[in-house]
Amino acid sequence: MAEIYPYLQFGELYQFITEQQVAVNVHLPLDGKWFPDNPEIANTHSFFIITDKPSMGLDVRLRNTVLHILTSFLKKTDAIIIYHCDPLDGRGHLRHAKFNRWFNVINAPSIEKQDRQVTVNDLKIDESGNVFRTKLTVYASILLRKNHPDYDSAISLFHSGELDKTGKL
């Protein structure tokens, strides 16, 4: 196994400190919004990372630690993880590309990642107070074990539906 940072687990929250003294929180909260009409797919978690400051440069141990947390979580449970890249700052596509690069180095052939782009409506307010609609592209990924009991249903539902999923994300 690649070198990782030691981390603490508090339920679905994982915490560690990098060599650069960046505090990293990896959240995997149970999240019923992903398959609300399919309660049989109950163990679905969102995934996001919060840091107290940006890291400087490439930190392979940070990547390895996050991947270790995700793969361990999926291997220990019948969980499904869904990750969507925050698009509000216009950098969602960069987050998606980075997560893809990270996942490409994962050494867990039993775990699968599939991607989807979703268009959502967003309301903006200009300087004059006028409200107008804009469209945002949200990049999302689903991670689950290939032998997950709800694999076929979860993959099908993840990729199905209208392109506009306003309110789902």
Backbone bond lengths (Angstrom), bond angles and torsions (degrees), N, CA, C in turn:
res aa  C-N    CA-C-N  psi(-1)  N-CA   C-N-CA  omega(-1)  CA-C   N-CA-C  phi
1 M - - - 1.458 - - 1.529 109.22 -
2 A 1.298 115.50 139.34 1.462 120.89 177.91 1.527 110.15 -64.34
3 E 1.303 115.28 158.05 1.459 120.33 -178.47 1.527 110.88 -67.63
4 I 1.342 114.69 133.78 1.467 121.01 -179.97 1.528 109.28 -127.89
5 Y 1.332 114.89 164.24 1.461 120.38 173.15 1.532 108.48 -81.26
6 P 1.326 117.13 145.78 1.464 118.19 171.93 1.532 108.18 -67.08
7 Y 1.319 115.36 140.88 1.465 118.67 -178.66 1.515 110.26 -135.73
8 L 1.330 114.00 159.47 1.453 121.82 176.03 1.518 108.14 -109.05
9 Q 1.324 115.88 145.65 1.461 120.92 177.43 1.514 109.20 -116.57
10 F 1.333 114.96 131.09 1.460 122.88 174.75 1.520 106.43 -126.10
11 G 1.327 116.75 86.75 1.460 120.18 -175.21 1.528 110.27 64.92
12 E 1.324 116.17 -116.45 1.470 121.00 -178.29 1.529 111.91 -99.98
13 L 1.326 116.45 17.92 1.462 122.85 176.65 1.527 108.46 -116.51
14 Y 1.325 115.27 131.63 1.460 122.33 178.78 1.527 107.48 -120.82
15 Q 1.335 116.69 136.38 1.455 120.48 -177.53 1.518 110.68 -131.20
16 F 1.346 114.75 140.85 1.458 120.34 172.91 1.519 109.40 -154.48
17 I 1.334 114.51 163.30 1.463 122.61 179.35 1.527 106.97 -116.50
18 T 1.338 115.94 131.72 1.464 119.88 179.78 1.525 110.59 -83.82
19 E 1.321 114.60 172.11 1.454 121.80 176.57 1.534 111.49 -58.59
20 Q 1.321 116.62 -29.63 1.470 122.03 179.80 1.529 112.17 -87.18
21 Q 1.326 116.07 10.32 1.470 122.55 179.90 1.529 112.41 65.15
22 V 1.318 116.10 34.92 1.463 121.63 173.11 1.522 106.87 -93.25
23 A 1.335 116.30 124.10 1.464 121.08 176.08 1.526 107.98 -83.06
24 V 1.322 116.22 123.48 1.462 122.22 -176.44 1.523 108.91 -115.49
25 N 1.326 115.96 128.89 1.463 122.78 174.26 1.522 108.16 -116.09
26 V 1.317 116.71 120.07 1.463 122.49 175.80 1.522 106.43 -104.15
27 H 1.322 116.19 116.95 1.464 122.28 -178.00 1.528 109.73 -104.61
28 L 1.326 115.51 135.18 1.465 122.66 175.38 1.527 109.30 -132.68
29 P 1.338 117.04 59.50 1.471 118.63 -176.07 1.528 112.38 -73.14
30 L 1.312 115.20 143.56 1.455 121.58 171.61 1.526 107.29 -59.45
31 D 1.331 117.41 133.01 1.464 120.09 -172.27 1.520 110.30 -141.91
32 G 1.334 116.45 104.13 1.463 122.10 -177.50 1.507 115.51 -75.25
33 K 1.337 118.78 -4.31 1.467 119.16 -176.90 1.522 113.70 -73.29
34 W 1.325 118.57 -16.77 1.454 119.43 -173.14 1.525 113.39 -74.81
35 F 1.313 118.29 -38.94 1.462 121.59 -179.62 1.529 109.25 -131.48
36 P 1.342 118.11 60.13 1.469 120.38 -171.91 1.529 113.73 -64.39
37 D 1.315 117.60 -26.96 1.469 120.30 -179.83 1.518 112.41 -93.19
38 N 1.314 116.92 5.67 1.461 121.60 -178.99 1.527 109.66 -132.90
39 P 1.336 116.74 73.99 1.466 119.61 -176.23 1.526 113.85 -62.77
40 E 1.325 117.69 -15.22 1.462 119.26 177.57 1.532 111.20 -67.70
41 I 1.328 117.09 -20.58 1.468 121.06 176.02 1.533 105.86 -97.40
42 A 1.311 114.89 74.69 1.470 120.55 -167.06 1.522 114.54 -91.33
43 N 1.287 118.31 -24.97 1.466 120.39 -171.38 1.534 110.81 -98.01
44 T 1.343 116.01 57.27 1.463 121.53 -178.57 1.522 108.93 -106.41
45 H 1.315 115.25 132.23 1.457 122.41 -174.88 1.523 110.51 -122.27
46 S 1.315 116.49 142.28 1.453 121.06 167.91 1.520 107.68 -82.21
47 F 1.322 115.69 162.22 1.456 120.90 179.50 1.517 108.41 -135.79
48 F 1.315 116.22 127.86 1.448 119.61 172.06 1.524 110.13 -153.63
49 I 1.327 114.01 157.96 1.458 122.17 -178.07 1.525 107.67 -119.68
50 I 1.326 115.73 134.38 1.458 121.09 174.39 1.524 107.38 -125.44
51 T 1.334 115.76 131.57 1.460 120.67 177.02 1.531 108.79 -120.03
52 D 1.330 115.95 156.53 1.461 118.90 179.53 1.523 112.70 -82.67
53 K 1.338 116.79 -13.14 1.465 122.21 175.06 1.526 107.13 -164.49
54 P 1.324 117.27 159.08 1.464 118.47 -179.61 1.526 110.99 -69.35
55 S 1.316 115.07 146.60 1.463 118.35 175.02 1.528 107.98 -82.53
56 M 1.291 115.44 153.04 1.461 121.18 -178.47 1.523 108.77 -104.61
57 G 1.316 116.31 117.14 1.452 119.90 176.88 1.520 112.39 78.01
58 L 1.295 114.70 -174.49 1.455 122.61 -177.96 1.524 109.98 -77.94
59 D 1.318 116.23 130.50 1.452 121.97 176.64 1.526 107.38 -128.10
60 V 1.304 115.72 93.85 1.459 121.85 -176.19 1.522 111.22 -63.13
61 R 1.324 116.79 -35.10 1.472 119.52 179.44 1.524 111.20 -65.83
62 L 1.332 118.38 -34.75 1.467 120.79 176.29 1.527 108.87 -61.62
63 R 1.330 116.59 -50.66 1.467 120.77 178.12 1.522 110.53 -57.47
64 N 1.322 117.26 -48.13 1.465 121.29 -177.85 1.523 111.66 -61.52
65 T 1.326 116.68 -37.69 1.463 120.64 -179.57 1.521 110.61 -67.71
66 V 1.330 116.73 -45.78 1.471 120.00 178.17 1.527 110.27 -61.07
67 L 1.318 117.84 -45.04 1.470 120.58 179.30 1.526 111.39 -64.30
68 H 1.318 116.74 -38.24 1.473 120.44 177.21 1.527 110.46 -62.49
69 I 1.324 116.84 -43.44 1.468 120.75 178.66 1.526 110.04 -61.38
70 L 1.329 117.36 -47.74 1.466 120.84 -178.44 1.523 111.99 -62.94
71 T 1.324 117.21 -47.83 1.469 119.02 -177.51 1.524 111.23 -67.62
72 S 1.325 117.60 -39.90 1.474 119.97 177.69 1.523 110.56 -62.27
73 F 1.325 116.16 -43.32 1.465 121.18 179.64 1.528 110.73 -59.96
74 L 1.327 116.94 -45.10 1.461 120.50 -178.96 1.529 112.47 -70.65
75 K 1.314 117.03 -34.60 1.460 120.04 -179.52 1.525 112.27 -72.93
76 K 1.351 117.25 -30.50 1.470 121.20 -177.11 1.519 113.02 -83.09
77 T 1.328 117.45 -20.98 1.459 120.38 -173.48 1.526 109.89 -133.55
78 D 1.315 116.01 168.06 1.469 121.10 171.51 1.524 109.05 -89.84
79 A 1.307 115.60 46.03 1.459 120.78 -176.83 1.524 111.71 -85.20
80 I 1.314 113.80 158.33 1.456 123.66 169.32 1.524 104.47 -122.30
81 I 1.326 116.51 136.24 1.458 120.84 178.19 1.520 108.35 -115.61
82 I 1.328 116.06 131.01 1.460 120.65 175.26 1.520 107.85 -120.01
83 Y 1.315 114.07 130.86 1.451 122.20 -178.68 1.515 108.20 -120.87
84 H 1.320 116.62 127.22 1.468 118.48 171.68 1.519 108.45 -122.52
85 C 1.309 114.93 140.19 1.460 121.65 -175.75 1.519 109.15 -87.54
86 D 1.314 116.37 123.57 1.463 121.98 179.65 1.532 109.70 -57.66
87 P 1.351 117.75 119.68 1.462 120.28 -176.65 1.528 114.14 -96.62
88 L 1.324 118.27 -4.68 1.461 120.83 -167.39 1.527 113.87 -64.65
89 D 1.335 117.71 -27.22 1.462 119.27 179.01 1.531 112.11 -95.53
90 G 1.337 117.18 8.15 1.461 120.90 179.47 1.516 113.90 78.37
91 R 1.335 117.58 8.84 1.466 120.27 -177.14 1.527 112.88 -113.48
92 G 1.329 117.71 15.83 1.457 120.89 -179.65 1.510 112.54 -58.96
93 H 1.334 117.30 -39.79 1.463 120.31 -179.95 1.529 111.70 -65.01
94 L 1.346 116.99 -31.77 1.463 120.24 177.44 1.532 111.09 -71.17
95 R 1.330 116.58 -38.84 1.471 120.36 176.56 1.531 109.96 -63.49
96 H 1.334 115.43 -41.83 1.460 120.56 179.44 1.537 110.31 -61.79
97 A 1.326 116.99 -45.89 1.463 121.06 179.81 1.534 110.72 -62.03
98 K 1.329 116.79 -40.76 1.467 120.55 179.40 1.526 110.81 -64.94
99 F 1.338 116.97 -44.45 1.461 120.05 179.30 1.531 110.40 -63.14
100 N 1.334 117.91 -37.79 1.459 120.71 176.46 1.529 110.90 -62.72
101 R 1.327 116.86 -43.27 1.474 119.86 177.77 1.530 110.07 -61.81
102 W 1.338 115.94 -42.81 1.465 119.25 178.25 1.518 110.16 -60.28
103 F 1.323 116.46 -48.71 1.467 119.73 -174.86 1.527 111.38 -64.66
104 N 1.317 117.68 -29.76 1.464 120.89 179.86 1.525 112.86 -63.71
105 V 1.325 119.02 -20.75 1.463 121.08 179.02 1.530 112.34 -96.62
106 I 1.319 116.60 -0.84 1.457 120.34 -179.04 1.529 109.03 -66.97
107 N 1.308 115.59 139.14 1.458 120.06 179.61 1.526 108.66 -110.41
108 A 1.335 115.30 66.36 1.461 120.63 -178.97 1.531 108.21 -143.80
109 P 1.325 117.22 81.90 1.471 119.66 -176.96 1.528 113.98 -62.52
110 S 1.330 117.58 -15.68 1.465 119.37 179.61 1.532 111.99 -81.46
111 I 1.337 117.76 -8.80 1.470 121.43 -178.19 1.520 109.47 -106.34
112 E 1.302 114.60 134.69 1.464 120.81 -179.31 1.521 109.91 -116.78
113 K 1.333 115.09 145.29 1.464 122.34 174.04 1.521 107.73 -124.57
114 Q 1.327 115.76 130.45 1.454 121.13 172.70 1.518 107.93 -125.67
115 D 1.318 115.57 151.24 1.458 121.78 -174.42 1.515 111.53 -117.87
116 R 1.335 113.49 158.72 1.457 120.96 177.43 1.525 108.44 -154.14
117 Q 1.321 115.60 143.55 1.455 121.53 171.12 1.516 107.78 -105.22
118 V 1.321 115.82 135.15 1.457 121.42 -177.79 1.521 107.85 -126.97
119 T 1.329 117.04 136.17 1.451 121.09 175.74 1.520 108.71 -97.65
120 V 1.329 115.50 128.27 1.459 120.51 179.10 1.526 109.06 -124.09
121 N 1.312 115.30 151.80 1.460 121.07 174.55 1.519 108.20 -87.49
122 D 1.321 115.11 141.72 1.449 120.78 177.97 1.519 107.74 -132.16
123 L 1.296 117.28 144.95 1.457 121.68 176.48 1.526 109.00 -100.93
124 K 1.315 115.71 132.21 1.461 122.32 177.89 1.521 108.54 -120.63
125 I 1.304 115.95 156.45 1.464 121.86 175.84 1.523 107.35 -123.85
126 D 1.349 116.12 124.67 1.466 118.72 178.80 1.520 110.88 -83.83
127 E 1.334 116.28 -178.58 1.465 121.69 -176.35 1.524 112.73 -60.58
128 S 1.339 117.21 -26.43 1.468 121.19 -178.82 1.516 112.60 -88.10
129 G 1.323 117.15 0.06 1.457 120.55 -179.53 1.511 113.93 87.69
130 N 1.338 117.52 6.49 1.462 120.89 177.87 1.524 109.83 -76.44
131 V 1.316 116.15 135.97 1.461 121.78 178.36 1.520 108.29 -97.04
132 F 1.317 116.26 133.53 1.457 120.21 177.12 1.519 109.44 -142.85
133 R 1.326 114.87 156.56 1.460 121.65 -178.95 1.523 110.60 -92.28
134 T 1.305 114.44 142.92 1.456 120.53 171.01 1.532 107.03 -131.69
135 K 1.280 115.90 162.47 1.461 121.02 176.48 1.525 108.68 -110.04
136 L 1.301 115.66 136.44 1.453 122.18 177.49 1.520 109.63 -119.48
137 T 1.315 116.10 142.31 1.457 120.35 172.62 1.519 107.69 -96.15
138 V 1.317 115.28 124.49 1.460 121.72 178.59 1.522 107.49 -111.13
139 Y 1.308 114.91 129.71 1.460 121.21 177.40 1.519 107.51 -97.17
140 A 1.321 115.48 129.07 1.459 120.69 -178.28 1.522 109.91 -130.37
141 S 1.326 115.66 151.25 1.467 122.07 176.94 1.517 108.51 -134.49
142 I 1.313 114.76 146.65 1.464 121.79 173.81 1.522 107.06 -116.66
143 L 1.325 115.70 135.32 1.458 122.00 176.93 1.515 108.10 -123.55
144 L 1.318 115.71 133.52 1.455 120.59 176.48 1.514 109.68 -162.98
145 R 1.302 115.29 161.57 1.464 119.68 176.01 1.526 109.35 -70.58
146 K 1.306 116.06 144.03 1.467 120.79 -179.54 1.521 111.80 -64.49
147 N 1.332 117.12 -23.23 1.469 119.96 178.89 1.533 111.72 -102.23
148 H 1.332 117.05 20.20 1.469 121.10 178.36 1.528 108.76 -60.12
149 P 1.342 118.87 137.08 1.468 120.58 -177.22 1.535 114.03 -60.70
150 D 1.311 118.04 -25.89 1.471 121.15 178.94 1.525 112.15 -109.18
151 Y 1.335 116.47 24.29 1.466 121.28 -175.49 1.536 111.88 -52.80
152 D 1.326 117.37 -56.26 1.471 120.63 -175.29 1.522 111.74 -60.31
153 S 1.316 117.43 -45.50 1.468 121.05 -179.49 1.519 111.03 -64.72
154 A 1.320 116.99 -45.81 1.468 120.26 -177.05 1.519 111.38 -64.02
155 I 1.330 117.15 -43.93 1.469 120.58 179.54 1.526 110.05 -64.55
156 S 1.307 116.67 -45.06 1.466 120.61 -179.99 1.530 111.29 -60.84
157 L 1.333 116.71 -46.56 1.461 120.56 -179.89 1.522 111.97 -67.22
158 F 1.315 116.98 -37.10 1.461 120.88 179.08 1.532 110.89 -59.99
159 H 1.331 116.22 -39.22 1.468 120.77 -176.59 1.527 113.70 -91.74
160 S 1.310 118.79 -7.67 1.473 120.81 -173.36 1.519 112.59 -92.45
161 G 1.306 114.41 177.64 1.463 120.15 172.52 1.506 113.52 93.81
162 E 1.307 114.17 179.47 1.450 121.04 179.49 1.538 109.23 -70.11
163 L 1.314 115.26 155.87 1.461 119.37 177.18 1.520 111.61 -67.14
164 D 1.337 116.79 -29.68 1.466 120.26 -179.09 1.529 108.34 -89.75
165 K 1.314 116.45 110.59 1.453 122.56 179.94 1.522 110.27 -112.76
166 T 1.327 116.74 39.34 1.466 120.70 -179.94 1.513 109.73 -53.29
167 G 1.298 115.94 131.19 1.461 120.54 179.17 1.503 112.84 92.77
168 K 1.341 118.47 -19.11 1.459 119.73 -179.54 1.527 110.57 -80.59
169 L 1.314 116.47 -34.55 1.473 118.93 -177.79 1.502 110.10 -97.37
